[in-house]
C-alpha cells in the first residue's frame, strides 16, 4: 500500500525518535525579533555580575521581555509621523516536568494586536545517541527553522519579514558537536488548488559551527507562501488561484572576532509565482509580493568598543518583495543597567517600484529582560 509523502514523513520522524530513550528537554526556535533583542542585552552584560534566577518553583522558570519604542518617520512627498508604542510584552514559562520531558509557553502582546499564545511546545531529548549525535523531538506551536535572522539592529531585517514562519508542527532535531540538523512537517494555510487540509508542508535546516568564531548554515521550506509575510492573499487561496507550491531557500554566515561581528543572510524563492493568475494578491487584495520571485538579503557589521556599548551598521535589499525595498542604517545600543538597554537607530528606506519613494526613520528603544 502506498503512503502519502506526508504520512511517511511523520512515521520516519517518530521511528527515529522512539529508537532512543528520553532524558532532558531541549528548546526549538523562538520569535526572531525578540531573540535578537535578548542577544543584544546578553552581549552587553556578558562581563557583568550574574543576575537572579527566574525560577518560581522546582519545575517552572519565568522570564519576560518588555520593549517600548518611540519612532519618527519622514517620507518624501508625505507627512512626517511620530509615535510611542509598546512594541512587545512577552512572558515565557519554561517547564521541566522531569528528566524526561519539558516544554514552554510564550505569551505575547504587541500594541494594536490581540494578546496571543505565541508558542506552546512540548520538547523531549534522548540520552542514547543516534549516529554519534543527540536527538530531540518538539511538538506544538513554534517558529519553524527556516532562516536565521540574526541582527544587531532595532528593526527586523527584510529576510525575517519575508521568511519567518510560525505554525503548529512536529520537529525532529539531530545535534552533533559541530553541527545541527532539523526536519519538520506541518499543515500550512496556503493550500494550492485541489490539495487542502493535509500535512504536506516540510522544512529542513542545517547549521555548522566549526569553532566559536564562525557559524554558517542553510534551510529549505517546501512553500514560501506559508511564511508569516502573507505573500498570497486569502482570496487567491480560497478561489483556487494559487496552484503550485513555491519552495524557499535561505543561507547565512555569522562571524565574531573579538569586538567585531558580521551577519550576512540571503532568503528567497526557488521558483516563480504565477502572478498572472494571482489577481487578488496584486490588485484587489494586495500583499507584500510585488513580483514573480521574491528574495531578500541582509548584511550587518557590529563593533563593541566597550563591554556596555555596541555600534552596528546595516545594508539590505529586496527584489519582488515590498516594492524592491532598499534600506541602510546604523544602531547604537547601550547597557544602562543589568538587563536594561537603550538603543537609537537611524534607517533610510527607498522603494524602486511602482513610482519609488524614500523615507528616513529614527527609532529609540528601551528594553527590559527579566
Secondary structure, 3 states (H helix, E strand, C coil): CCCCHHHHHHHHHHHHHHCCCECCCCCCCCCHHHHHHHHHHHHCCCCCCCCCCCECCCCEEEEEEEEEEEEEEEECCCCCEEEEEEEEEEEEEEEECCCCCEEEEEEEECCCCCCEEEEEEEEEEECCCECCEEEEEEEEEEECCCCCCCCCCCCCCHHHHHHCCEEEEEEEEEECCCEEEEEEEECCCCCCCCCCCCCCEEEEEEEECCCCCEEEEEEEECCHHHCCCCCCCHHHHHCCCCCCCCCEEEEEEEEEECCEEEEEEEEEECCCCCCCCCHHHHHHCCCCECCCCCEEEEEEEEEEEECCEEEEEEEEEEECECCCCEEEEEEEEEEEECCEEEEEEEEEEEECCCCCEEEEEEEEEEEEEC
